[in-house]
Amino acid sequence: MTGATGYIGGRLVPELLAAGHRVRVMTRSRERVRDHPWADQVEIVPADAADGEAVAAACAGTDVVYYLIHALGSGPEFEATDRRTAEVMARAVRAAGVGRLVYLGALEPEAEQLSPHLRSRTEVASILLASGVPTAVLRAAVVLGSGSASFEMLRYLTERLPVMVTPRWVQSQVQPIAVRDVLRYLVGCATLPSSVHRAFDVGGPDRMSYAEMMQRYATVAGLPRRRILPVPLFSPSLSSHWVGLITPVPAGIARPLVESLRNTVICREHDIARYLPDPPGGLLGFDEAVRLAIQRVKDSAVATRWASASVPGVPSDPLPTDPGWAGGTLYVDERTRGTTAPPEAVWRAVEGIGGDNGWYSFPLAWQVRGWLDRLVGGVGLRRGRRDPHRLFVGDALDFWRVEALERGRLLRLRAEMRLPGLAWLEFHVEHGPDGARPATTVLRQRATFAPRGLAGHLYWWAIAAFHGIVFGGMIRGLTRAADAG
């Protein structure tokens, strides 16, 4: 399994385990999968998807390889990145003698100019089909499920805009599919006969325009009918920024998705049913898929989100440490504060940071920083958090990602906003000194910044005047929250 920390991969692993398969997960970092509930049930092999030898070693001895990697949102070079990693995988599975390769791609329209996203998915499928290994390619359009990028776009656009002036692409025909049906097909592909070597169109029972999808979402969600006014003025670039402004999906990811919605993406065949028959009740319809996804969101039971995957292009350098780091200047803002609240209460406040709870200091400053980040193509603050109470290594948290977590003691966040350098934010919860009266808990907070070039140094000193308000206010707010229980 590749892409196990992504939206589909993180849901597919437990489905494969439930079906009785033994699973090996290839990941760049063991820490990224450590907190998944299935982590102790799989074999974990560290490897970078661009390293041919490491990928071949990870594939050795496996019967089936799931290729769920893509560079969506990594910038204008994502097609070249997708091509290189697909070629690496094609060579690796052939060299390792793998029995089957499975890829989740995208529906291809007939006689239309493909968007870059669809063009890349089509190219990857062709590379894998030419690998010399029996390959099954599932081609899907919009995947409906709590936490998917497509569902988040649909949800926020519909809920936040009762009246919409929209681009013409909202009239293009789409055949969405529920994530549970995608997972059922993917699991079934593991047992396809070796003679099956082809692509399959997969979609739900409903065909509709994106405008109809928004209207039906509104009906299922109990919202008034939306007024949708298509106009010809929106370019893909302008549309993506509009989506980025209204929804949590940043423009870098929204743009390739929006460009793809200009195409007609409906199934031309349903041959997959010859090998994997439809369930007795049929495939899940649009309304039921949306109803289930909305309920998952309400119940805070979203298993994976589009933000689960790493942000392409964000460096993965290790956290610089004072004694051992030789990389140049390192700026640190460190603060300590005691409280009579028990360590458990302090940890609850720390683990609950971000998302709807905010960052406990100067909300306007955090909002402005999030807006600025989105303006330059970053993820901004709107990714929120997957679970309102608990964090796990690898979780996206607004424009941070959880890099290290020792429950009850340590939380380290790594910045994924656009910065002229690398940044981390750490929280340590410690018991107060022995004999202290009254007994105290100590919260240590540390912001670390490794600047890149002159711009990095200027950035740090430009915001230095706000550190007392932002970082000082944060540690005071956290301890107040712990005191209040």
Summary of the structure (lengths in Angstrom):
residues: 485
radius of gyration: 23.5
end to end distance: 42.0
largest distance: 77.9
contacts: 1591
relative contact order: 0.11
helix: 40%
strand: 19%
